[in-house]
Structures are given as C-alpha cells and as structure tokens.
C-alpha cells in the first residue's frame, strides 16, 4: 500500500503574503470609498439679509486642515466658521467625526448655489438655496433692541385642521444664555412644537439682528374665532462694564453686568370654520393637505415564535 501526497507549486508562505496584501488593498479601497465630505444647511429658503448655516462633515481622520472656502466668496459673505470634533464608541469600535459650521450671508437673491467644496481629495456635493427678496423697511422707523413677532401661515382653517404659528425674537444686542419663551397654551386647541428653535441673523435697516425662531402646529378643536395668546420672551442683556458701573470705575476683569428684559408678542386671531354642513356623516373628518398611511410589524414576523404577540 502506498501513500501519495499532493502538493501545489506555490510556497505556503507566498500564498499567505498574497492574501495579506489583498486584504490590505481591500481595506484601503473600502476606506477610500467610505470617506466623504457631506454638506448640509439648516434651511434652503430664506429672505435677503438673513444668514444660513452650512455644515461640512467628514469621518476621514487622515484629512488635516479645513475645507477650502474660497469658492464661496463670489456668492456669499463668510461670517463665521467653527470646527467641532467628536469621538463616538460603539460595540468597541471608535469613530471620529469633524464638522465645520459656516455662517453664510448670501450676496444676491434668487436661486443661489453653494458650490462643491474641497478638503484634500474629498469634495462635498453642491446645494441650492432660494433667497427671497425682503419687503422694504421704513428707513425712518426705530426698532427696539429686542422685539418679538408672531405670525400664522394662514388666517382661516377648518376645525381640527393644522395651522403653523411662527414666533421670531429679534435682538440687536448680546444676550446671556438664560433666555426663555413662555409655554404656548391655547384654549380649545391642541399644540405641538415643531422641532427645536433655530437661530440666524437678519439685516434690518442696516442693523444686524440675531433671530430666534420657534414654530408650533396648532389644531383648533372648536369653530369660531380662536385667540392665540401673547407670548413672553425673557432674557438678560449683556451690558458693557461702563453701562453697568453707572459712573463708578469699571473693572474690566470682573463679571459682565446684565439687565433683565421681558418682551411680549401681539395676540393673534384665527378664524376656525366648522365642518361643512354637506360633509357626509358616515365619512371620517380628516382636514389635512395630505394623508399617508404606513404599517410595520413589531417585532418582525420572521423572528416570532408560537405564543408571541405581534403589534
């Protein structure tokens, strides 16, 4: 009885080296494919004189420096640039992310392009903004250093239909971080806050104002005239040492003085129309611009066993 041993023509170590080189090239290729520079804005529609925040984000740790902003200068005034670094750990692996937040003031109205920006070999995708022409302001009007405006997207709605209330606080002076807005409570209506408040800048009569914008969805439950109550904004103004010392010697190294202020918006009326008399009684009343219906299983049916409950 004889034994035969089959051997390949390649040295085993050579095959190991080949596999390692192939694996290394694959990892490099995946890394290059995953690395990207992503661009996003806090809004795509704004009025002339208002700023918009552009965010550039990458998870490529091999990139140093910051993106080249020179392509923005023809269409925007770059007001400010901030860099944020973060490190997330998930399932034992860490991922570093770098974000640049750029405050931009458009130089023109209409359709304005944020061009592709470059960081090393990475390029962001272009974005398009719609910059609307602002209504002319009365040059002789005098605006308070802080004031608040309230507006509805429509003056009349059907009962239980949605209307959106927008509150904008304008301030031409610096504020401490203790500002607050009174909770919106509307009798005979359901109220939902739409996302977080956002901030930007707006030029009014040649004066730069910071804007704090908050939006609410309101669903009136009774027909008639609904009065949306005035909202109160409270804040502390940052005063210069000279303003806070009232004639005394100011200490430039001491705490910054402040002055508390409260401003109130106007009451806003909303006309709520009843359900039409000819509306079918056997049909559900759903006053909405559009309706979508989605369904999902919890948990997925494929992972259940006999006796499990499904939702």
Residue, then its C-alpha position, 0 to 999 in steps of 0.5 A: x500500500x502506498x501513500x501519495x501526497x499532493x502538493x501545489x507549486x506555490x510556497x505556503x508562505x507566498x500564498x499567505x503574503x498574497x492574501x495579506x496584501x489583498x486584504x490590505x488593498x481591500x481595506x484601503x479601497x473600502x476606506x477610500x470609498x467610505x470617506x466623504x465630505x457631506x454638506x448640509x444647511x439648516x434651511x434652503x429658503x430664506x429672505x435677503x439679509x438673513x444668514x444660513x448655516x452650512x455644515x461640512x462633515x467628514x469621518x476621514x481622520x487622515x484629512x488635516x486642515x479645513x475645507x477650502x472656502x474660497x469658492x464661496x466668496x463670489x456668492x456669499x459673505x463668510x461670517x463665521x466658521x467653527x470646527x467641532x470634533x467628536x469621538x463616538x464608541x460603539x460595540x468597541x469600535x471608535x469613530x471620529x467625526x469633524x464638522x465645520x459650521x459656516x455662517x453664510x450671508x448670501x450676496x444676491x437673491x434668487x436661486x443661489x448655489x453653494x458650490x462643491x467644496x474641497x478638503x484634500x481629495x474629498x469634495x462635498x456635493x453642491x446645494x441650492x438655496x432660494x433667497x427671497x427678496x425682503x419687503x422694504x423697511x421704513x428707513x425712518x422707523x426705530x426698532x427696539x433692541x429686542x422685539x418679538x413677532x408672531x405670525x400664522x401661515x394662514x388666517x382661516x382653517x377648518x376645525x381640527x385642521x393644522x395651522x403653523x404659528x411662527x414666533x421670531x425674537x429679534x435682538x440687536x444686542x448680546x444676550x446671556x444664555x438664560x433666555x426663555x419663551x413662555x409655554x404656548x397654551x391655547x384654549x380649545x386647541x391642541x399644540x405641538x412644537x415643531x422641532x427645536x428653535x433655530x437661530x440666524x441673523x437678519x439685516x434690518x435697516x442696516x442693523x444686524x439682528x440675531x433671530x430666534x425662531x420657534x414654530x408650533x402646529x396648532x389644531x383648533x378643536x372648536x369653530x369660531x374665532x380662536x385667540x392665540x395668546x401673547x407670548x413672553x420672551x425673557x432674557x438678560x442683556x449683556x451690558x458693557x462694564x461702563x453701562x453697568x458701573x453707572x459712573x463708578x470705575x469699571x473693572x474690566x476683569x470682573x463679571x459682565x453686568x446684565x439687565x433683565x428684559x421681558x418682551x411680549x408678542x401681539x395676540x393673534x386671531x384665527x378664524x376656525x370654520x366648522x365642518x361643512x354642513x354637506x360633509x357626509x356623516x358616515x365619512x371620517x373628518x380628516x382636514x389635512x393637505x395630505x394623508x399617508x398611511x404606513x404599517x410595520x410589524x413589531x417585532x418582525x414576523x420572521x423572528x416570532x415564535x408560537x405564543x408571541x404577540x405581534x403589534 
